[in-house]
Amino acid sequence: MDVAHRDHLLAAAHGFLAAATLASCVLAELLVFLLHRHDDAARLYLVPVSAMLLLLLYRVRRRRGTDDDIYLVDFSCLKPPRRLRIPVAGLLEHLTLIGCFDAGSVEFMTKVIESSGMGNETYFPPSLHYIPPADTHGEAINEAHMLFFPTLDDLFAKTGVSPSAVGAVVVNCSGFCATPSLSSIIANHYRMRSDVIGYNLSGMGCAAGVIGVDVARNLIVTHDINYAVVVSAEIVTVGWYPGKDHSKLLLNCYFRTGCSAALITKNRRAAAGSSPPPVKYRLVSLTRTNQIANDRSYRSGYRDEDDEGITGFTLGQGVGRMVSELLRAHLLTLSLSILPWREKLRYAVLLLTSPPHKRRHNKLSGAMPLPDFRTAANHFCLPSSGRPMIWRLGQGLGLGEKEMEAALMTFHRFGNQSAASLWYQLAYMEAKGRVRRGDTVWQLGIGSGLKANSLVWERVGDDDHGVTERNGRSTLGPWMECIHKYPVTEA
């Protein structure tokens, strides 16, 4: 069944169970009255008692499951200042002028950038605008401040939730681990309460956003706190590679400045529409799959030193094949929980009836065709790894250009912002007015390890299309002043 219709069907089922229990009680009483037999009466009286106990147990379990539901109040994405913009032509000139790359490295990065589908409005942190780049620890800390505080200021202002009400802060930043931790930097800046729980995730790659939500969910349920904040960012300053190893130069080409912050809660009253604050989404599914035990998968992406002792991130050989194997395992697990029954049945019939030679057309699924995931979600947020990879992944999932639009346009406008890219894509769809109440959104992240993680959200908040501001903040988020330009055909 579709998620949008599930609650109505469940309510009808609960009503039917209550009516059946009442009917069984009345029937038992009538039989006792008609039979007038003592031994039968004693046994028949067990029928209504058992029925009422079973119904009570069912409702208690259902109530516990509902109490564990997790909601997304709202989220914010940073739009960096325009002075940090790095046009493609300016970047290519910059790569030549800084003097750390040879002609072959500049030529390689030029080809990658020009074929990636990246536009002229992406951003670099101030440290990488210098000649030579100032990729120091101090500049990385300054970049963290520049990313975190404006994003969180916007989130707290938009939701009306005070920083003192936050019980947990989860920060995921793959390449930079500071002391004090990044979560401590946030807690100190906002003078959060003394019992705030801080977690700092590093080395998790682009799939860390889902891991952060999973950690926040567990903290909310286990520690009975009202709100948790999940911050996703990549400190590009320390990810910069000034060497000549081509396998380490891809991060220079793709990764750009960006940050997202999401406010998570289990407050059911907010979900019902009371204030403060109303929530936007309910977490329908969270699925995590990894192949860390596989040595080839484990070595598909790693940070090490090149022959000159310069540290950089390496993409191993055969990473595309390993990602395909990972996704096959991930999609098998995910589809069991999110696909409607009619699509499961159709897919089962397809597997039983399709000839073997017709099962080998899909590179992602190998020898087996994939189900139609468009029946499971209305909107899709995909890894922002450049236009060729987005197209390959989207087509492998059976998606069309419309479903891939958010990923393609986000990469064109902002580049790859690691785990934060999924939230920029959701912001794009909201700015376009496409996410309606009852719609589902699938966020898919793939990170080093390898790991594939998915979030499926259901829109439970009211449609706010046409509303340009909330609590003095733009509802268009990072797409303010530019959403009317998209989609662009050259992306």
Secondary structure in CASP SS format (residue, H / E / C, confidence):
PFRMAT SS
TARGET T0000
AUTHOR 0000-0000-0000
METHOD secondary structure of the structure
MODEL  1
M C 1.00
D C 1.00
V H 1.00
A H 1.00
H H 1.00
R H 1.00
D H 1.00
H H 1.00
L H 1.00
L H 1.00
A H 1.00
A H 1.00
A H 1.00
H H 1.00
G H 1.00
F H 1.00
L H 1.00
A H 1.00
A H 1.00
A H 1.00
T H 1.00
L H 1.00
A H 1.00
S H 1.00
C H 1.00
V H 1.00
L H 1.00
A H 1.00
E H 1.00
L H 1.00
L H 1.00
V H 1.00
F H 1.00
L H 1.00
L H 1.00
H C 1.00
R C 1.00
H H 1.00
D H 1.00
D H 1.00
A H 1.00
A H 1.00
R H 1.00
L H 1.00
Y C 1.00
L H 1.00
V H 1.00
P H 1.00
V H 1.00
S H 1.00
A H 1.00
M H 1.00
L H 1.00
L H 1.00
L H 1.00
L H 1.00
L H 1.00
Y H 1.00
R H 1.00
V H 1.00
R H 1.00
R H 1.00
R H 1.00
R H 1.00
G H 1.00
T H 1.00
D H 1.00
D C 1.00
D C 1.00
I C 1.00
Y E 1.00
L E 1.00
V E 1.00
D E 1.00
F E 1.00
S E 1.00
C E 1.00
L C 1.00
K C 1.00
P C 1.00
P C 1.00
R H 1.00
R H 1.00
L H 1.00
R E 1.00
I C 1.00
P C 1.00
V H 1.00
A H 1.00
G H 1.00
L H 1.00
L H 1.00
E H 1.00
H H 1.00
L H 1.00
T H 1.00
L H 1.00
I C 1.00
G C 1.00
C C 1.00
F C 1.00
D C 1.00
A H 1.00
G H 1.00
S H 1.00
V H 1.00
E H 1.00
F H 1.00
M H 1.00
T H 1.00
K H 1.00
V H 1.00
I H 1.00
E H 1.00
S H 1.00
S C 1.00
G C 1.00
M C 1.00
G C 1.00
N C 1.00
E C 1.00
T C 1.00
Y E 1.00
F C 1.00
P C 1.00
P H 1.00
S H 1.00
L H 1.00
H H 1.00
Y C 1.00
I C 1.00
P C 1.00
P C 1.00
A C 1.00
D C 1.00
T C 1.00
H H 1.00
G H 1.00
E H 1.00
A H 1.00
I H 1.00
N H 1.00
E H 1.00
A H 1.00
H H 1.00
M H 1.00
L H 1.00
F H 1.00
F H 1.00
P H 1.00
T H 1.00
L H 1.00
D H 1.00
D H 1.00
L H 1.00
F H 1.00
A H 1.00
K H 1.00
T H 1.00
G C 1.00
V C 1.00
S C 1.00
P H 1.00
S H 1.00
A H 1.00
V E 1.00
G E 1.00
A E 1.00
V E 1.00
V E 1.00
V E 1.00
N E 1.00
C C 1.00
S C 1.00
G C 1.00
F C 1.00
C C 1.00
A C 1.00
T C 1.00
P C 1.00
S C 1.00
L H 1.00
S H 1.00
S H 1.00
I H 1.00
I H 1.00
A H 1.00
N H 1.00
H H 1.00
Y C 1.00
R C 1.00
M C 1.00
R C 1.00
S C 1.00
D C 1.00
V C 1.00
I E 1.00
G E 1.00
Y E 1.00
N E 1.00
L E 1.00
S C 1.00
G C 1.00
M C 1.00
G H 1.00
C H 1.00
A H 1.00
A H 1.00
G H 1.00
V H 1.00
I H 1.00
G H 1.00
V H 1.00
D H 1.00
V H 1.00
A H 1.00
R H 1.00
N H 1.00
L H 1.00
I H 1.00
V H 1.00
T H 1.00
H H 1.00
D C 1.00
I C 1.00
N C 1.00
Y E 1.00
A E 1.00
V E 1.00
V E 1.00
V E 1.00
S E 1.00
A E 1.00
E C 1.00
I C 1.00
V H 1.00
T H 1.00
V H 1.00
G H 1.00
W C 1.00
Y C 1.00
P C 1.00
G C 1.00
K C 1.00
D C 1.00
H H 1.00
S H 1.00
K H 1.00
L C 1.00
L H 1.00
L H 1.00
N H 1.00
C H 1.00
Y H 1.00
F E 1.00
R C 1.00
T C 1.00
G C 1.00
C E 1.00
S E 1.00
A E 1.00
A E 1.00
L E 1.00
I E 1.00
T E 1.00
K C 1.00
N C 1.00
R H 1.00
R H 1.00
A H 1.00
A H 1.00
A C 1.00
G C 1.00
S C 1.00
S C 1.00
P C 1.00
P C 1.00
P C 1.00
V C 1.00
K C 1.00
Y E 1.00
R E 1.00
L E 1.00
V E 1.00
S E 1.00
L E 1.00
T E 1.00
R E 1.00
T E 1.00
N E 1.00
Q C 1.00
I C 1.00
A C 1.00
N C 1.00
D H 1.00
R H 1.00
S H 1.00
Y H 1.00
R C 1.00
S C 1.00
G E 1.00
Y E 1.00
R E 1.00
D E 1.00
E E 1.00
D C 1.00
D C 1.00
E C 1.00
G C 1.00
I C 1.00
T E 1.00
G E 1.00
F E 1.00
T E 1.00
L E 1.00
G C 1.00
Q C 1.00
G C 1.00
V H 1.00
G H 1.00
R H 1.00
M H 1.00
V H 1.00
S H 1.00
E H 1.00
L H 1.00
L H 1.00
R H 1.00
A H 1.00
H H 1.00
L H 1.00
L H 1.00
T H 1.00
L H 1.00
S H 1.00
L H 1.00
S H 1.00
I H 1.00
L C 1.00
P C 1.00
W H 1.00
R H 1.00
E H 1.00
K H 1.00
L H 1.00
R H 1.00
Y H 1.00
A H 1.00
V H 1.00
L H 1.00
L H 1.00
L H 1.00
T H 1.00
S C 1.00
P C 1.00
P H 1.00
H H 1.00
K H 1.00
R C 1.00
R C 1.00
H C 1.00
N C 1.00
K C 1.00
L C 1.00
S C 1.00
G C 1.00
A C 1.00
M C 1.00
P C 1.00
L C 1.00
P C 1.00
D C 1.00
F H 1.00
R H 1.00
T H 1.00
A C 1.00
A C 1.00
N C 1.00
H E 1.00
F E 1.00
C E 1.00
L C 1.00
P C 1.00
S C 1.00
S C 1.00
G C 1.00
R H 1.00
P H 1.00
M H 1.00
I H 1.00
W H 1.00
R H 1.00
L H 1.00
G H 1.00
Q H 1.00
G H 1.00
L C 1.00
G C 1.00
L C 1.00
G C 1.00
E H 1.00
K H 1.00
E H 1.00
M H 1.00
E H 1.00
A H 1.00
A H 1.00
L H 1.00
M H 1.00
T H 1.00
F H 1.00
H H 1.00
R H 1.00
F H 1.00
G C 1.00
N E 1.00
Q C 1.00
S H 1.00
A H 1.00
A H 1.00
S H 1.00
L H 1.00
W H 1.00
Y H 1.00
Q H 1.00
L H 1.00
A H 1.00
Y H 1.00
M H 1.00
E H 1.00
A H 1.00
K C 1.00
G C 1.00
R C 1.00
V C 1.00
R C 1.00
R C 1.00
G C 1.00
D C 1.00
T E 1.00
V E 1.00
W E 1.00
Q E 1.00
L E 1.00
G E 1.00
I E 1.00
G E 1.00
S C 1.00
G C 1.00
L C 1.00
K E 1.00
A E 1.00
N E 1.00
S E 1.00
L E 1.00
V E 1.00
W E 1.00
E E 1.00
R E 1.00
V C 1.00
G C 1.00
D C 1.00
D C 1.00
D C 1.00
H C 1.00
G C 1.00
V C 1.00
T C 1.00
E E 1.00
R E 1.00
N C 1.00
G C 1.00
R E 1.00
S E 1.00
T C 1.00
L C 1.00
G H 1.00
P H 1.00
W H 1.00
M C 1.00
E C 1.00
C C 1.00
I H 1.00
H H 1.00
K H 1.00
Y C 1.00
P C 1.00
V C 1.00
T C 1.00
E C 1.00
A C 1.00
END
